[in-house]
């Protein structure tokens, strides 16, 4: 394991300053290196999984870690995204539900995202494809081998991280006390959700400028893919409030697109979304023994509640509860997953009744 404690402390402190006090904001960043890792599409000599941690692990008399919380990010995100004021400022501060004075928070960057190994690091189109199974395996190795944690109080995730939370539940059923998947459905991605992802992939792959992933400049198809992403994850109520006129709406989307194009690589984006092809926890839900609190929002275009998928599948979960947040002025469609002010009361109830396993 290779760590950069000073650089990590400075970055986390700068990011968290508005949300956490000086002691809590210190944090730690590091890189866990795995050798000769077989992924879905090939082998990497070295796979780097970057992470941020907050707090200190605490063990009981038997040596079991009792306060660790693993939080998993969405498809194009990274672990440091949870250090925002809207998330960390609501959950990680003094006296809050996941106070870092009493909890050990683990925030990994998934394969292909953030500062973990990804195509844009240099291999470009030669970077092997990977799936959610690969990502969860790497997360488990980080937690157990890299950080020496032998038990988790909670696994929680948003969007892709929510899907991977379901996977943690059946792959490592005795490893955690509880599971909180947000903005996810415990079955394979199909219907319109899959179609939207296919449109994004085709826009990139079929662009002549993509050149098999070996391009000198970002292919024009990336703009089309990002446009689809914007429609998938946005909500009309929030955008109407932020851009109530023609001119402000045009300025908003122009600004958003400029920012995303400047920070997005087509190879990274493509593999991030194609990684979901192997996701399907539905045959394994009966293997989940930890209590589950699943939370979605009614204005989520990615996981539309009218499909009734979660309601149909939850009976397979031994100890599960599903909460559908109603549409309000505060919800933000798919992005509601990163606004714990809107669902922390549900999390509080879950944690109060969550047994130690």
N, C-alpha and C positions, 0 to 999 in steps of 0.2 A: 504494500500500500504506500502510495506517495502522497504526501500532503504538503500544502503551502499555507501554514497557519497564519502568517502575518498578512499575506495578500488576501486570504479568505476573510480574516477578521475585518480588514479595512473595507472590503466590498460589502460584506453583510452589514457592517455598521452604517455604511453610507445608505444602503437600501432601506434599512429598518428604522433609521433615526426618528422618523415621524410616527412610527407605530409602537416602538418599544423603548424602554428606558435604556440607559447606557450599559448596564450590566447585562441585560437580556440581548442587546444588539450585537454583542461580541461575535458569537457564532464561530463556526469553523467550516472551511471549505477544503476539499481534498479530492484526489483521484484514486480510484481503486482499479488496478490493472489486472486483467485476466489474460492468460497466455493460451494461444492455439484454441480459440473459441469457434466452435462450429455453429454457424447461423443457417437459417433457412436456405440461403442462396450461395453459401460457400464459407470458407474459414478465414478468420482474422488472426494474424500472428499475435496481435495485441489488441484487446478490447478495453477501452478506457471508459469507466463509468464515473462521471463527476457527481459530487454530492455536496450538500450543505447540511450541517447539523446545528441544532440549538439545544442548550441544556446539557444535562449529564445523565448517563444511564445509572439506574439504581437497581441493585440486586437484593433479593430476599435471602433468608438464611441458607437456602438450598442453592444459591447462585443464579437464580432465574431473574432476568431483567423484567421488571414489572411496570416500567413507566415509558416505554418506547412507543412512539407513534410514527408510522410510515405514511407519508402523504404523497400521492402520485398525480402528476400533472396531465394536462390534455395533449392532443396530438401535436400541435406546433409550439407547445409551451416549454417550460423548464422549471426545475425545482425552485429557483430563486423567485419565480413569479408569485409564490405564496408569501413572500416577504413584503407584499404591498400593504398599504395602510388599510385597504378594504378587507384584507384577509388576516394578516398577522395582527393588525391593530384591533381586530375583533376577537381573535381566538388565543393569541400567544402572550398577551400582556399580563400584568399582575392581577391575580384573582380571576382571570378568565379561564375558560373551559380547558384550554391546553397550555396553561401558564408554563413558560419555559423554566421557571424556577422549580417546578415539580415534574415536568415532562421532558423527555428526550425526543426531540423532533428530528426526523430524518427526511430530507428532501432531495431525492436523486434526480438527475437529468437522465431520461430514458435513452436507450440506444438511438442514435440518429438525431438527437436533439441537444440543445444547449451546448455545454462544453464536453459532452460525452462524444465518443467516436461517431463520425458521420461522414457522408460523401464529400462535403465541401472542405474537409480537412486536407484533401489532396488526391484521394483515389477516384473522385468524381464518379463516372459511370461504371467503374470497375468495383465499386463498393458492393459487397454482397447484400442481397435483399434479406430482410429479417421479418419475423412475425411477433405477435404478442407473446407467444410461448417463449421465444428467445428473450424478450424484454423482461418477462417475469422471472425467468431463470437467473438473469443477470442481477436483477434487484435482490433476489434471495441470496445470491452469493455475496453481494455487497453487504447486506445486513448481517449475515452470519460469518463469512470469512473476513470481510473487510472491516466491519465495525464490531465484531464479536458479540452481537446481540442474539440471544437464544430464544427470545419470546417478545411478542409485540402486544401492547395493550390494545392497539387499534391500528387497522389499515383503513385508510380513507383515500378516495380519489375522485377527480373531476373529469368527466367526459371519457377520454381514453383511459385516464387513471381510474375512473369508476369501473370501466369494463375490466381492467386489470385487477381491481379490488375483488370482483367476483371470482376471478381466476385464482387469486391468492386463497380464497375461501375453500375451493375444492382441491387445489394442488397441495396446500399445506394446512389442512383443517385443524390441527392441534397447535398451530404456531401463534395464534392470536386470540385475544379475548373477544373482539368484536370487529365488524366490518361495516363501513359506511360508504357505499357507492353512490355518487351523485351524477345526475344527467347521463344515465346509461340504461341499457336494457339487457337482461341476461340471456340473450340469444344472438345468433349470427346476424350480421348486418345485411339486410335485404331490402326489397322494396325501394322507395324513393331515396332512402339514405344511401343504399349501395349505388343507385343510379347517379346520384350527385357526385359520389366519389369517383365513379367511372368517368363521368364527364371531365372532372378535374385531371385525372390521369391521362385521358385521351388528349386533352388540350395540350399537355406537355409532351407526351411521347410522339404525337403525330405532327408536331411542329418541326419542319425541316431544320430549323436552327438548333433543335435539341441534340441532333447528331449522336444519338445513342448515349447521351449523357456527357459527351466530351465537347463542350461548347466554350467559345471564348467570351461570349456575353450571354446573359440570361435570355432564354428563348421567349419570344413574344407570347407563346401559349401560357406562360406563367401568369400573365395578367388575367386571362380568362379563368384560370384555376382559382386565383385569388378572388375574383368577382363571385364565383360560386361559393367560396368559403364565406364571404361577407354575407351572402343571402342565407346560408345555412345557419349562421350563428348569431344573427342580429334579431332585434325585435322591433315591431312597428311603434309601440308606445314610447319606448325609450328614444328611438330615433326621431320621432315626431317632436318630442320635447326638446331635443338637442338641435334639431334643424327644422323649425316650423315654417320656413319660407323656401321658395324655389332656390334663391341664391345661396342661402345657408346650406341647403341640402347638397347642392352641387359642389360647394366648397368643402363640405364635410367628406364626401366620398372621394374627391380629388386628393385631399390631404391624407386620408386613410390609405388610398392606393399608393401614393408616393412613399409613405412611410413603410408600408409592407414590402413594396418592390425593393426598397433599399436594404431591407433586412432579411430577405428570403432567398434561398438558393433552390433552384428547380429540382435538382437531384435530391436534396434533403426533403423537400416538400413531397415529392413523388413517393419516396420510400416510406415516409411517415404515414401517408394515407393508405398505401397499399399494404402496410403491415397488418391492417385489421382483417385481412382475408381469412386468417386462420382462427378468428375469434368465434367461439360458440360454446358458452358454458351450459347451455340448456340441458344436455344429457347428463351433466354432472352435479346438478343443483342439490340432489339428495345427499351428496357427500359433504356438503357444507354443514358443519356442526356448530360453528360460532354464531351468535346472534347477529342478525343483519338489519340495518336501518337503511333502506333505499329511498332516496329523495330525488324527485324530478319536478320540473315546473311545467305548468299547463301551456305556456307559450313557447315551448321548446320545439322548433322546427325540425331539429335533428331526431328527437324522440317524441313524436306527436302522441299525446295521450289517447286520442281517439282510436288508435290501433288496439288498445287494450292488451298489449303484450305483457307488460309487467304484472297486471292483475291476473292474467292467465297462468303465469309462470311461478308466482310467489307461493302458491300452495305446495310446490315441490320443495321449498326451503323449510327445513325443520323448525327454525325459530327466526322468522322474518317478518318485518313490518314495512309497508310501502306508504310513503307520504307523497301526495301530489300537491305542490304548492299552487294556489290559485293565481291567476293573472292579476297584478296590481300595478299601480303607478311605479312601484319600485322594482318589480321583476324585470329581467333583461334577457328573456328568451333563454337560449342555451347558456348564456353567460351568467345566469342566476347561480350556477354552481359555485362561482367564486365570490359570492356575496353572502358570507355566513350570517350577517345581520338578519337575513331573511329566513334562515333555517336553524340558527343556533339554539333556539328553544327546543326544537326536536332533538338536536344533538345532546343538549343538557339532560333531557329526560332519559335518553338512551344510556348516557354515561352513568347516571345515578343508579340505574337498575342493572348495569352490566356486571355480571359476575366475573371473578378472577378464575381463570381456567388453568 
